[in-house]
Amino acid sequence: MEQATRIALCLLAQRIDQRAGQIRDLERRLAGLVQRHFPQLLVPVGIGPDSAATLLITMGGQPRTPAQ
């Protein structure tokens, strides 16, 4: 029973490590896409790649300047 628990925990740790690597890779890709298409969003303090991508999606890919 103890050996089965160790094996299960080891497999679970491997899955967590794999998922963490996938998350880092996706975050890096997302940052690259935002940097390439709309780098101005990454300049303000507090706006990271996740928030910038959310803003781009919300704008529908067609950023417009506010009416004057």
GUVO-538829 format. One record per residue: x, y, z of N, C-alpha, C, CB in turn. Coordinates in steps of 0.001 Angstrom, whole numbers, plus 500000, padded with zeros to 6 digits. Each point is the difference from the previous one (the first is absolute). Glycine has a CB too. Example, Ala and Ser with C-alpha at 12.3 -4.5 7.8 and 13.67 -1.06 7.14 Angstrom:
REM GUVO-538829
513190494310507800499110501190500000500900501200500000498108498827501246 501542502223498034500820501190500060499230501090500730501184499372497855 
END
This chain:
REM GUVO-538829
500822498809500000499178501191500000500872501262500000498190498732501210 502844501272499577500887501161500082500703500241498661500337499563502459 500068499363496885500665500131498704499040500551498942501522498091500606 497240501463499422499002500493499054499764501501500206498911497719499951 501081502712501295499822501426500304501172500800499453498690499427502070 502524500088498116501189500681499483499960500104498478501309499160501963 498307499766497383499917499998498534498957501016499535500692497565499933 498143502424500716498934500932499622500442501449500203498284498268500615 502391502012500501500477501355500261501081500417499009499452499688502413 501402499377497211501046500290499019499383500323498638501592498484501240 497430500742498358499318500254498724499269501339500026499739497527499661 499645502776501462499309501277500141500988501167499925498235498876501400 502905500985499245501027501045499950500504500194498573500671499456502362 499482499475496893500428500103498602498969500748499165501271497857500244 497458501856499982498939500695499265499999501489500322498630497901500008 501534502413501268500043501407500412501168500706499336498939499415502196 502204499937497768501189500586499374499770500226498503501460498863501715 497925500166497625499699500146498570499046501157499755500356497549499686 498597502543501119499024501083499830500635501352500272498162498439500655 502693501643500340500680501262500304500873500429498822499983499434502460 500683499615496915500803500302498814499141500482498850501650498297500720 497198501077499093499085500421498943499468501408500266499367497601499609 500341502698501640499518501336500356501077501037499703498515499022501790 502732500701498591501094500941499721500163500220498499501157499266502104 498750499669497122500129500113498548498871500854499417501129497748499934 497638502018500501498866500779499498500110501470500411498569497938500103 501878502313501128500183501386500444501052500713499154499351499327502330 501714499976497342501062500570499174499472500305498590501738498727501339 497490500369498099499420500212498671499018501168499999500279497560499519 498888502505501516499036501085500109500705501346500101498388498441501108 502653501624499705500763501244500130500610500396498654500498499452502413 499996499588496835500574500284498684498966500524499018501680498232500419 497121501191499614498936500465499106499570501428500334499224497634499745 500604502634501541499610501359500393501108500977499645498578499092501870 502663500519498394501144500867499690500053500304498501501270499035501958 498439499990497222500067500175498551498867500867499460501108497786499860 497678502021500675498833500655499414499580501296500686499280497766499331 500988502373501949499554501201500704500889500240501221497621499630499204 503666500638500580500945500132501112499680501155500949501706499026498509 497517501960501034499662501129500849499251499570501261499919501427497961 499361497474501962499235499536501160500898499473501108498125499449498473 503089500185501203500893499440501016500775501078500749500196497952498610 499693503292500955500770501082500613499427500448501343500634500731497716 498032499488502415499472500488501274500275499019501144498223501231498736 502003499321502420500250499183501187498751499180500319501649501711500897 498535497025499368498897499139500396499318499278498855499683501515501866 500696498779496912499396499285498871501013498990499477498542502002499386 501163496730500857500858498938499518499406499378498754500805499566502324 499845499421497164499525499354498769498575499464500099502347499410499536 497267500030501613498647499458500136498952501097499882500895498177501455 499304502911499285499045501118499957499994500656498630500342500386502447 500833499767496955500085500621498675499257499153498968502220501032500610 497945497654499445499302499116499065498494500085500211501986498460499953 497582501626501295498572500139500294499455501290499406500297498678502110 500453502413498030499578501266499410499913499905498482501048501209501916 499927498147497471499981499851498541498800499179499540502497500165499975 497208498782500749498845499164499650498713500799500162501244497922500717 498664502851500355498812500810500251499799501043498909500302499639502450 500815500934497068499908501004498944499660499364498657501650501413501237 498421497287498668499661499312498763501073500096498947497662500443500508 503564499863499895501089500072499049499999501252499170499961497585499944 499136503347500332499902501239499234500121501190500962498533498870498239 502649501401502278500147501120500929499684501320499318501729498714501258 497543502110499411499628501317499475500373501045501024498109499031498636 502225502133500875500263501110500903498672500604500399502255500460498947 497640500044502276498722500591500443499643501209499154500427499196502333 498290501032497480499521501165499249500347501272500747498129498646499012 502245502371500239500391501258500652498895501007499905502376499562499477 
END
